[in-house]
Amino acid sequence: MSFDKVPGGVRKFHDGHSIPLVGLGTYKITGKQIRTAVNAALDAGYRMFDTAKYYKNEAEIGEAIEELLPKYILTRKDVFITTKMFPPAKDVEAEVKRLVDESLVNLRTTYIDLYLIHYPKPDDNENDDPNNAAIRKETYLALEKEKEAGRIRSVGVSNYESYHIDEIKSYGKPMPVANQVEYHPHFTRGQLKKY
């Protein structure tokens, strides 16, 4: 996969795959807005699309990408798709497989370029739930299996603090390729940036 001449350039992950640095984040884009947004992004040269289970728009994103790629003389290999899941609270390995299956169907693809653990705990758990660390570990290892199976190209995390990443060092092979975080003048994340 090559993203030559994409706006903003690309970076190579430590696993050998590359990600365009500029893309369309699709949080709160729904309904008819999706096709319009994907069309505008492709027209502007964007080749990366970021969605998540939590956004409830994977299926519409997949439909729009599939429909619009031919208009720009592009194929699936010419775009980079990121999605995310919250760690499942129960039956982690089976649930991760089910969620990846669902993303593949929704996004109309045979592989996801980057699959992220959306948050370092299940959606319904409290931040200090003593089970969160074990669930994070099981979720990460299950995503590694999906990578080995070729259904995911790269595994990453989102909204993790430095101590969460330190946890992964004890079991992750390989380490996550990315930690997608909110970062702006009102939320500078100094400690995490330094880490």
C-alpha positions in Angstrom: 0.0 0.0 0.0 1.4 3.4 -1.0 0.0 6.8 -0.1 2.4 8.9 -2.2 1.4 12.5 -2.5 -1.4 12.5 0.1 -2.0 15.8 2.0 0.1 15.9 5.1 2.3 13.0 4.2 2.6 9.6 5.9 4.3 7.9 8.8 5.5 4.3 9.0 4.4 2.3 12.0 6.9 0.0 13.7 5.1 -3.0 12.1 5.9 -1.8 8.6 2.5 -0.4 7.6 2.0 3.3 6.8 -0.7 5.7 7.9 -1.6 9.0 6.2 -1.3 11.8 8.7 -4.4 13.7 7.6 -7.8 12.1 7.5 -11.5 12.4 8.1 -12.6 11.8 11.7 -16.2 10.8 11.6 -17.4 11.4 15.2 -21.0 12.8 15.1 -21.2 12.5 11.3 -24.4 10.6 10.6 -27.1 10.0 7.9 -26.8 11.9 4.6 -23.9 13.9 6.0 -21.6 10.8 5.7 -21.7 10.5 1.9 -21.2 14.3 1.6 -18.2 14.2 4.0 -16.5 11.2 2.5 -16.9 12.6 -1.0 -15.4 16.0 0.1 -12.6 14.2 1.9 -11.7 12.0 -1.1 -11.9 15.0 -3.4 -9.5 16.9 -1.2 -7.0 14.0 -1.3 -7.7 12.5 2.1 -7.0 8.8 2.2 -7.6 8.0 5.9 -11.0 7.5 7.5 -11.5 7.1 11.3 -14.6 5.7 12.8 -15.6 3.6 15.9 -18.3 1.3 17.2 -19.2 4.1 19.6 -19.9 6.5 16.6 -22.6 4.1 15.2 -21.7 5.0 11.6 -19.4 2.2 10.4 -22.0 0.8 8.0 -22.6 4.2 6.4 -18.9 4.9 6.2 -18.3 1.6 4.5 -21.1 2.1 2.1 -19.9 5.6 1.2 -16.3 4.5 0.7 -17.3 1.6 -1.4 -19.6 3.7 -3.6 -17.2 6.7 -4.0 -13.8 5.0 -4.6 -14.5 4.3 -8.3 -15.4 8.0 -8.8 -11.8 8.9 -7.8 -10.3 5.9 -9.6 -9.3 4.4 -6.3 -9.6 0.9 -4.8 -9.7 -0.3 -1.2 -5.9 -0.5 -1.0 -5.8 3.2 -1.7 -7.5 4.2 1.6 -6.7 3.6 5.2 -9.5 2.7 7.6 -9.3 3.0 11.4 -12.0 1.8 13.7 -12.2 1.3 17.5 -14.0 -0.8 20.1 -14.5 -0.5 23.8 -13.0 -3.6 25.6 -15.8 -6.2 26.1 -16.6 -6.9 29.8 -17.3 -10.7 29.3 -16.2 -13.5 26.9 -13.5 -11.1 25.8 -11.8 -13.2 23.0 -15.1 -14.3 21.5 -16.6 -10.8 21.7 -13.5 -9.2 20.1 -13.8 -11.7 17.2 -17.5 -10.8 16.9 -16.8 -7.1 16.9 -14.1 -7.4 14.3 -16.4 -9.5 12.2 -19.1 -6.8 12.5 -16.6 -4.1 11.5 -15.5 -6.0 8.5 -19.1 -6.4 7.3 -20.0 -2.8 8.1 -17.0 -1.3 6.5 -17.3 -3.7 3.5 -13.7 -4.8 3.6 -11.6 -7.9 4.2 -9.2 -6.1 6.6 -9.0 -3.1 8.9 -5.9 -1.1 8.6 -5.8 0.0 12.2 -8.0 -1.4 15.0 -7.9 0.5 18.3 -9.0 -0.3 21.8 -11.1 2.9 22.2 -10.8 3.3 26.0 -8.8 1.5 28.7 -12.0 0.0 30.2 -15.4 -1.5 29.2 -18.0 1.2 28.5 -20.1 0.2 31.6 -17.2 -0.2 34.0 -16.0 2.5 36.4 -12.4 3.8 35.8 -11.2 2.2 39.0 -12.8 -1.2 38.5 -10.2 -3.8 39.6 -11.1 -5.9 36.5 -10.1 -3.3 33.9 -6.5 -4.3 33.7 -7.2 -7.9 33.0 -9.9 -7.0 30.5 -7.4 -4.6 28.7 -4.9 -7.4 28.5 -7.4 -10.0 27.1 -8.7 -7.5 24.6 -5.2 -6.5 23.4 -4.1 -10.2 23.1 -7.4 -11.0 21.2 -6.7 -8.2 18.7 -3.2 -9.5 18.2 -4.8 -12.8 17.2 -7.0 -10.9 14.7 -3.8 -9.3 13.3 -2.1 -12.7 13.0 -5.2 -13.9 11.1 -4.8 -11.0 8.6 -8.1 -9.4 9.5 -6.4 -6.4 11.1 -3.1 -4.9 9.8 -2.1 -2.9 12.9 -3.2 -2.9 16.5 -3.3 0.3 18.6 -4.9 2.0 21.6 -6.9 5.2 22.2 -7.2 7.4 25.3 -4.5 5.4 27.1 -2.3 7.0 29.7 1.4 6.2 30.0 0.8 3.6 32.8 -1.6 1.7 30.5 1.0 1.5 27.9 3.6 0.3 30.5 1.2 -2.5 31.3 1.2 -3.7 27.7 5.0 -4.0 27.8 4.6 -7.1 30.0 2.5 -9.0 27.5 2.2 -7.1 24.1 4.1 -8.6 21.2 4.3 -6.3 19.4 3.5 -3.1 21.2 0.7 -0.9 19.9 1.5 1.1 16.8 -0.4 4.2 18.0 -2.1 5.8 21.0 -4.9 8.0 19.5 -5.6 10.8 22.1 -7.3 14.1 22.3 -4.7 16.8 22.2 -5.3 20.6 21.9 -4.6 23.9 23.7 -7.3 23.1 26.3 -6.1 19.5 26.9 -2.3 19.5 26.5 -1.5 16.1 28.0 2.0 17.2 29.0 2.9 14.0 30.9 1.7 11.7 28.1 3.4 13.8 25.4 6.7 13.6 27.3 6.2 9.8 27.7 
